Amino acid sequence: MKVGSYAVARMVGDWQEGPGPGHRRLSDRLRLLILDGRIALGAALPSERDLAGALAVSRTTVGAAYRTLAEHGYLATRSRARATVRLPDDASGRLPERTDEGAVDLSVAAPAAPVEILHAAFASALRRLPHHFGRHGYDPYGVGELRAAVADWYGRRGLPTTPGQIMVTSGAQHALALLTRTLVAPRDRVLIDHPTYPHAIRVFTEARARLVPVGLTASGWDVPQLRAAAGGAALAYLVPDFHNPTGLCMPSGVRRELRPGCLTVVDETLADLALDRAPDAAGAEPLAAHVPGAVSVGSVSKSVWGGLRIGWIRARPALLERVVRNRPVTDLGTPVLEQLATAVLLDEGRTRRADALGELRARREVLVRELGERLPEVEVPCPAGGLTLWARFPEPVASRLAAVAPDHGVNLAAGPRFGVGGAFERHVRLPFTLPPELLVQGVERLAAARDAVARGAFGHHVPPPTA
Ligand SMILES: Cc1ncc(COP(=O)(O)O)c(C=O)c1O
């Protein structure tokens, strides 16, 4: 696979910033893109001349950067052929370190399972399961019990919904992949919040869509900007409820006013994670209540447990029919027992548990406090919900921090994962899902990694994918 010179130029972003010679900064930035998986292993880089043209620098600068990468084992070169991306042998040899039992994993934002609640839901589901034994068990729309429970979940939130408008999927990620396969053609424009959920970026990029990133402001969504960017877009993908990674929640006024003017996919994966209001208080109503024709995607991965692998799509039945026709390419249905257990969880209101939300609130406080004490230079806005803080460092160090951090016993998700074009090099997403003692330890280790980066540490870890 070839990577174009302008694509590389976009990804390296503002590499000209910072101390040291230009070729060194460029090789550093390319190395971090490789380590972060944003330039795939085996990809053929542009020729020195083409990349020099796209970056508006001399060919000598690019040549020197490529040589450094080759010397450190990140490029395989052959005369008269494009250099291809590889990893140095010792980098892949180090992979197991990341899963050391002692490492604090701040790269994944997902809660541990609520054990007793899950046991009870599965016990109930097992009793219900024999009702399904008379049929084959393949149902691309999902079982009736869960479709009805999801429809009620929307009804309770102020968006009347029938089971016929619901299709069950194996998680929200699956829902996004199916919708993209159905609705997005190569070269279509897809509007995204910027930053946004990284695996959505991945899905749209693989569909060869052209991404139209619309920056979030400190307070959230900018209506005129969104409307202007939506002109000519095939689809807008928005995460208005406790947005990943910023935790922002779109205010009611903005929901009413927004009307993007193109087909909108609303990702409500984190909608049940309001931390600053009582679990039964009315929250912001679903965005689809105000955007005609909007398609919603949901999940219990963050409100209950990711291991259930249950998500859904809410859309017009005619659109669901098109999605269902595409489903056999990926799978033939979602496991019945997990669907029945999720129906119980939704019917019993277990996706909004006062105790779980209270615990998250306390953990958010611990993380904010520890960061304030150990990394006072880092800006940490406190979000009204969700699972993560979007921390901003004074220097563009995020990718380097993520590459160095495992040496200090902590795994991180660097800001550029959540954006396009090398943006967010000053940001790191920090989840507050771990128990307080691990959060304290994680921040302590993060501070050690920050000190190592300041001393010029290089780092050679391949960070894991981020949920
Ligand atoms: C905004 C958003 N959408 C979708 C997903 C994927 O959810 P699921 O586990 O249901 O596939 C995540 C997981 O991190 C997410 O944050």
The ligand as a Gaussian input file, in Angstrom:
#p B3LYP/6-31G(d) Opt

LIG

0 1
 C      -18.121000       7.164000      21.059000
 C      -17.954000       5.679000      20.968000
 N      -18.627000       4.994000      20.034000
 C      -18.524000       3.664000      19.913000
 C      -17.688000       2.946000      20.745000
 C      -17.590000       1.446000      20.573000
 O      -18.503000       0.854000      21.425000
 P      -18.784000      -0.734000      21.455000
 O      -17.932000      -1.305000      22.527000
 O      -20.237000      -0.827000      21.755000
 O      -18.459000      -1.284000      20.106000
 C      -16.951000       3.609000      21.729000
 C      -16.005000       2.865000      22.575000
 O      -15.072000       3.410000      23.098000
 C      -17.101000       5.005000      21.846000
 O      -16.433000       5.697000      22.784000

